[in-house]
Amino acid sequence: MNTNLKSFLTLLVSFLGLTAFSQIELKNKVLDSVAMYPLEYTSVYVQGTTIGTVTNSDGKFALSVPEKNATDTLIISSIGYKSYKIPVNQFDNNVEVLLLEDVASLDEVILVADTRPKTGNDIMLRVIERLPFNMPEAPYLQKGFLRHKERNRKEFKWLIESALTLYDSGYASNSAEHLKINVDEVRKSYDLREIDSLLIYTSYLKNRMRNFNIKTQNLKRDTIKTSSLVKAIKWNDTKINGLEGLFQGKLNLVRNSGNPKALFGKDMLGNHQFKLDTVLVDNDRKLYKIKIEEGPDYVNLNTPGVYNDGFKATGWIYVYWDNYAIKKIEYELQAASPAQKSRSKTLFDTNVVHKMEISYMEYQDKMYLNYMYYETPKLVNVGDKTIKPEEVTKEDRDARFYYTVQEVLFTEVILEPEAVQAASNKTWDPDIFTQRPYNKSFWRNYNTLLENEEEEKLIQDLTHRFSLYKE
């Protein structure tokens, strides 16, 4: 073959490859058009696809869109606002997006038909009844991004950022057996926590040795190897903040509603009450806004090895008026029983022990996970027990009490049976706590969550301190 022709063909193939994988980078800020405050958790996505992201607390977002979707419609929508729609290739990164409020009439919706439920409790019972129709019944894969951060009130102590794949065989299946998570790649992994919690070590020994007579007050820190404490901390990390617990546990409220003793299941009204508040609009569709209130009984998460009884539920749930599909849940569990209040205040300095936000995206008439936020206090640094509670300063308290936040953004749904079947047969590893080498080419066009300004500074500080620690 002619050398010049061969070189030309090589360049042509390279060019076509670059074109196929080229991306359109969208970056901007979303604001309320009147008050001009940033709109957090606003959905930014390409219509008819699962390519999308959400805005951070500063209202900012960044999204990579494949060139093949250049003429598709970009939709920016937030509950209670009119959506902003524009072709991807016409979006201006230099002009902030302003959303106008959009409301519906509650009376108009309630009076439209006698057969529709009229109360929040009745609406939620209809929601549970409709879940088999609204949730995916066939196996599927989802690609996503995890940001796991642990901090006290002053600084980040731990940060993990990973790319994930989730496999689910469908809503009707048992998630403990048929839902799997794999950590595909790791972008960041920094751990600078102080490891000194004898409470966790006691729990770890009880679990490993099955000796429930071990008491924390009988243990002395200077007699325990740091490596043993590290093992205990890692065990607790996996138990409390492992991905399997997050997706297969009771706090995955909708996916696991069919399980016995589910929080959102057939006995839902025993632990919750629901009050219809108003009707809002999301992307031209009406939504019930329903307040979650405490029920007659306490909520118990039944987490093995953890006292997780005595909570009351509070929050909001947003349900589409037309098909009773859940769009978004804002859910908190607060310490309510005397025992749980005492435990939570002493160990965590807060009565809000679990905070969850889950939003869904509709794709081919089914609802798939879009974004998850989970926050919980954490037993890591219990402080100096020789200091009396009344002598603890604010600075000490700010350093002592830790909490963990896990955010997961899902940006792709894969339904092709061959691809799903092939993935389901591979080895799955859900461990986010193992450090892995950084793959620069993988992350080049991978959609991630954008940090807000405060987080960006804290991450930079953590990165610097971690570098010094390694040296």
N, C-alpha and C positions, 0 to 999 in steps of 0.2 A: 504493500500500500504506500502511496506517495506520502512522504514525511509531513508535508504541509497539510495534506488532507487529514492525516491521522491526528495532527495537532488540533486542527479545526474541530474534528468530531469530538475530541476530548474536551475542548473548551465548551462545545455546544452541550454535551451531556452534563458538564459541571454547572453550566448556566441554568439548564432545565431543572437540575436538582435543587439549586438555590431558589429558583422561582417557586418550585413545589412547596418548599418549606419556609418561604419568606412570610413574614408576619407584619401586620399593621399594629403599631403600638398606640394605644389610647390611654391618655392620662388626663385627669381633670378633677374638679371639685363640685359637689352637689349641695345646693343651699335651698332653704325655704325662701320663696320669692318675696315674702313680706318682711319677716323678722330677720332674714339673712343669716340665720344660724345654720351650721352644717347638719346635714341629714345622715345619721349613722345607719348602717346596715341597709342602705338602699341597694336594690338589685340592679345590676348592670349586666345585660346579656344580649346575645344575638338571637333574634326571633327564629323559632323553629329548630334551635340547636340547644345544647347544654353548655355552650361556651359562655362563661360569665364569671362575675365576681361580686363582692359587696363592698360598700364604702366603709372606711374606718371611722373612728370617733371624730376625726377632723373633716369628715365628709369627702375624703379623697379616695381615688381608686386608680388602679393601673390594670390594663387588660391587653393581652396579646391575641389578635384575631388573625387566623390564616388568610392569606391573600385571596383564596378561593371564595371567601365569604365577604369580599369587599363591597358588593352591591346589596347584601342582606341588610335587614333593618336592625339597628341597635336600639334597644329599649332600656330606658332608665326609669324604674318605677319604685315607689315607696307607698306603703299603705296609708291611705288618707290624702293622696296627692294624685293629680293628673299626670299620666306618664309622658315622658319626653321620647319622641321617636324620630330617627333620622338614619339614612343609609350610612353604613360603617365608613365608607370612603369620603363622606361629606362632614364627618364629625370634626369639630374644631377644638384642638387641645388647648387653645389659648383663651377660650371664652367659657366662663363658669356656667354650669347648668343650674337654672332656677326652676323649681317645681311649684306649681300652684295647688292650693288645697282643693280637695274634691270630696264632697259629702253626699250621703244619700238620706232619704227620709225613713226613719224607723217605722213610723205609723204606716206609711205606704207599703213597706215590705211585709209587715205583720198582717195587714188586712187583705193582702193579695189573694189568699186562698185559705179556706177553713181547714184544709187538711195539713197545713204546715204547722210544725211545732211552734208554740208561742213563748216558752220559757227557756232559760239557759240550760236547765237540766234536761228538758225534752230534746233540745237541739243536740246536746252532747250524746244522748242515747242514740239519736239518729246517726250521728257521726260514727259512733262505734259500729252500728249496724251496717253502715255503708263502707267500712274500711276494706272488706274483701274485694269490693268493686273499684275502689279508688287507689289501692296500693298494687304494686306489680305482682302478678301471679306467676310469671315465668322467670327463670334464672337470669341474672344480669350482672354486669361489672360496673363499678364506678371508680374513676380516677380522681384523686384529691390531693390536698395539701394540708399538712398539720403544722400548727405552731403550738408548742408546749412550753410554757414559761412558768417558772416558780420564782417567787420574790417575797421580800418582806415589804414594809411600807416605805422603804427608802430606795431599794435597788433590786435589780435582777440578781438572782443567785444561780439560775439554771435556765438554759434555753436550748430547745431542740426544734429543728425545722426539717420535716420529712415529706417525701412524696409517697402517697399511699394508693393501694388498690383494694377495693372492697368487693367481695363476691357474696351474693345472696341468692339462694335458690327460690325465693319468693315469699310473700307475706304469710302464706298458710303454713310454712315450715317452721320448725323449732329453731330459733336463732342460735342456741347453744351448740347445735349440731350442724346447722346448714348456713351459717354466716361466718365468713373468714376475712381476715385482714392481713395484708402484706405490706411491709415497709420496703419500698422499691429503691429509694435513694435518700441520702441525708445531706442537707445543705449546711446546717450548723448544729453543733453539739458542744455546749459549754456547761460545766458543772463546778460551781464554787461554793457549795453549801457547807455550813458547819455541821458536822455529823456528831451529835452528842445526845440523842434522845434515848434515854433508858426505857421510856415507855414503849417505844417501838421495839426495842431489843427484848423486852419482857414478852411482848406479844409474839415476836418471832420465835423465842425459845418455847413458848407454850405450844405453838403450832408445830414446830419441828420435833420436840420431845414429847408432846402430848402430856405435859406435866402442868396442870392448871393450878398448882399450889405455889408456883413461882411468884414472888412479889417484887415490885420495882424497888421498894424501900430497902430490900435486902441485897441489892446490887450496888457495887461501887465502880464508878467510871474508871478509876486508875487501875483496876484489875482486869479490864476488858480490852482486848486488842482492837485497835481502830479498824482493822480488816474485818473483824466480826461484826462491828457496828455497820460498816459499809454493806455487808451482806444483808443485814436486817433492813437497812434503808431501801436497798434495791428490791427486796421482797415486798416491802410496804408500797414502794412506787408502783410495782406491777399490780398489786392487789387493789390499790385505791385509784390509780390513774393509768392503768394499762388499757390499751385499746379494746381488748376483748371485753373487759368490764363495761366500758363506755357503750359499746354497740350491742352487747348481748345482755346487758343488765336491765334492771327495772327502769332506769332513767331514760332509756331509749323508748320513750313513752308510747309512741304510735306503733313502731315496728313490733314491739313485744306485748301489745295489748291483748293478744290471744292467750298468753301464758297464765297459768294459775296464779292468783294473787297479784296480777298486774296492777299498776297504779291507774292506768286507763283501761279498764276491762269491765267485766259484767258486774263487779262489786264496786265500781268507781265512785258511786254516790255515798258509799260508806265512809270514804276518806276525803271526799271533795263535794263542794256545792258550786254550781255555776249560775251566774247572774247575767242575763242579757243586758248589755250596756247601751250599744248603739249599732248603727250600720255604717260602714265605711266603704271606700272604693279602692280597688287595686287593679290597675291596668284595665279600666272600664268594666270591671266585674264587682258586684256587691259582695261585701264580707260582713258576717256577724262579728262584732267585737264582744267577747264574753269574759267576764271577770271570774277568776278562779278563787274560791274562798274555802276556808277549812270546813271539813265535814264533821259528822258526829264522832268519828274515831280518829285516833292518831295514825299518821303514816309511818310505816316501818319498812325500811329498805332490805332488811334481812341480809346484810352484807356479812359473810363469814368472818369471824374474828374481830368484828367491830360492833360496838353498841350503837345501833342505828334505828332505835325506836323513839317515839315521842315527838314527832315532827307535825307541823301543820303546813298545809300547802297554800300558796298565794301566787297571783300572777294574772296573765291574760292569755287568751287563745283566740285566734282569728280563723274563721271558717267560711269557705265560699258558700254563698247563698244558693247557687244553682245546683251543686252536686254534693254538698256537705263534706267536701274535702278540706282537710286542715292545711292552711297556708303557713301559719306561724304559731309557735308556742313560746311564751315567756313564763318560766316556772321556777319558783323558789320553795325550798323547804326550810322552815324556821323552827328552831327549838321551841317546844311548847310545853312539854311535861316538866315538872319540877326537876327530875333527874337529868333530862336532856339540857335544860337551861343551865343548870349548874355545871355540867360537863363541858358544854360548848363555851361558856364564858370563861371558865378556868383554863381550858386547853387552847382555845382559839381566839378568845377575846371578841367573839361575835356570836350572835344567835342565828345568823344566816349561814347555814352549813352546806347547802347545795344550791347552786344557781345555774339554771339551764336555759338556753335559748336554741330552738330548732326551727329552721325554715325549710320549706319544700319548693321544688320547681316542678311544673307540669310538663311532661314530655310524652307525646303519643297517648294522651288521655290517662296517664298514670302519674302519681305523685312520687318523686324521688327526692332524697336528701339534697339540700342545697348548701346549708351552712349549719354548723353546730358550735355552740359556745358552752363550755362547762367550767364552773369555778367552784372550788372547795378549799377550805382551810386545811393545813397540813401540819402533822407533827414531825418536826425535824429538829429545830433548835428550841429546847424548852427553857433555856436561860439558867441563871444561877439560883438554885433553890435555897441558898443560905440567906438570900435577901427577902425580907418580909414584903408581902404584896403592897402595903402602903408606902414602902420605900422605893418601889420601882419607878424610875423616871419615864417621861414620855419617850425620850431617846432610846431607852432600853426596850420599851414596849414596841416601838417601831422596828427595832432590829430583831426582836424575839419572835414575833408572830409571822408565820409564813402562810402563803396561800398559792394554789396552783390554778392556772388558766389553760385550758385546752381549746383551741379553735380548729375546726376542720372545714375547709372549703372544697366542695365537689364541683368539678368543671367538665366532666365528661361521663356520659352514660353509654355503655356498650351492650347491645342487645343481640348481635349476631350469634346464633347458636354455636357455630364452630369455634368462634373466638372464646365464648363463655365456657364451653366444654373443655377446650384446651387449657385455659387458665385454671379451671377448677381441679384439674388433675396434678397441678404442680405442687411443690412444697411451699407452704405459707409460713411466714415468719412475722408475727405482730409486735416484736420487741422493738420499741422506739428508743430504749435506753442504751443500746449497743452502738458504739461509735463506728462509723463506716467512712471510707475514703470519699472525698468530694469529687463528683463527676461534673466538670464544668460544662461540657457539651449538652448534657441532659437538661441542665437548668436554664439554658440559654433562652428558650421560649416557653418555659413552663409557667403557667399562671399561679401566682401566689397571693397571699394576703398582704396588703400594704400596711406597714407600720405607721402609727400616728407619730407626731413629733416627739412626744414624751418617750414613747417606746424606742424610737430611733436613737435617742441620746443614751438611754439605759443600755441598749444593746451594744452601742459603741463602747461604753464604759466597761461592760462585761467582757467584750472582746479584748480590750486592752489589758484588763486584769488577768484574764485567762492566759494571754500571751506571756505575761510576766510569770504566772504560776508555772507554765511549762518550762520556762528558762530555769 
